Amino acid sequence: MEIDDVKISRKKPMYPVGAGLLKYLRMYQRDAKLPVAYKDLLNFTETVPVMDKNGQDTFWETPLYPPYLQDQLYEGLKVVYAILKASGNTRIVEHKIIDRIEYCAFGNTRPFRVRIINRLNDVYDYFYIKQADASRIYGLELEEILSPNQVNYLVDRDTLVEEHIVGIPGDVFTKGNIFNPDYNQTRIAKEFVKFNERCIISLLGDMRAYNFVMQITPDFDDFQFRIRAIDFDQQFYEGNPRVYMPQYFKENLPYVRLAMEHLNEKTVLQYQQEERSSIVHRVRSERHRIKDLRDASKQQQLSTDENIALLREGYASFYANEAYYKCRSMTDIVELNVKNVIRQVKL
């Protein structure tokens, strides 16, 4: 593995939810009628920076609302949480309060993060309100279909609501946990290889350490590790193939070094093959859903012609497969990736 300074287009445009995607969302019950829209949360008068416990800027801000508007928003957000978590059963929020709202102007979708607390036991949870970007929604769906992870989100016109994904941020994990003597570092390296393979196949880009989390589960004799993406803003937009390969980001150097130290070429190939086999099983069980998602994505623009041309050439070279030159969209490239995986597993 090698490290590079991969360039990302921070000015990726927002792609609206097209008619095909809207139909898909209704078919698979991802649409909802929400009492609070993204634009409603933009009616703040000013913001205050949010600092971490060490006094460092987190790039999040606390928006301040007029009292009458804040009360209205907070009540609406409790209902949004009930719709996301319990199909609209508001009994689950009877003892909950909205503790705070935070805003990040740094991200492509300029998200709001909402903290909700149970007054009876102080247990809290988070959820996110974002602009509905079509490419991000396709990323969430591909995560649901092709990865071992489930995602919970809802869309209402221009508003996207996402469940919080629990885990230790990937960059934080490398600073304080990765060399924990209780952790089997070979297992961590194995998971990074599998995560890298999933990103390459599904065209999930910009998976720097701060865009994924590490989930740690104690087992009866060891700890299990799962890397989960938390940012889907760069789903199949960029033309540089390395954008979809986490191994090339300098922010992921600790994981790359771990893989180089604890794995050899044979074990890397073994873990890649294991992940491809898992993807094949998921595709077979969700073949109708992935077909519907493909049909929906082909009805709208999700990248530029230049990026599509660059990526198909890059993947043709990476896989030594001229079939990529026939791809006319990012969807075609993902579909060919999946077909190639199916063929490889059959061999």
Secondary structure as UniProt FT lines:
FT   TURN            10..11
FT   HELIX           19..27
FT   TURN            28..29
FT   HELIX           38..42
FT   STRAND          46..51
FT   TURN            53..54
FT   STRAND          57..64
FT   HELIX           67..86
FT   TURN            87..88
FT   HELIX           90..93
FT   TURN            94..95
FT   STRAND          96..103
FT   TURN            108..109
FT   STRAND          112..118
FT   TURN            119..121
FT   STRAND          124..131
FT   HELIX           134..146
FT   STRAND          153..156
FT   TURN            157..158
FT   STRAND          159..163
FT   STRAND          168..169
FT   HELIX           170..176
FT   TURN            177..179
FT   TURN            181..182
FT   HELIX           185..202
FT   HELIX           209..211
FT   STRAND          212..218
FT   STRAND          223..229
FT   TURN            233..234
FT   HELIX           241..244
FT   HELIX           246..248
FT   HELIX           250..252
FT   HELIX           253..262
FT   HELIX           265..285
FT   HELIX           287..297
FT   TURN            298..299
FT   HELIX           305..319
FT   HELIX           322..326
FT   HELIX           330..346
//
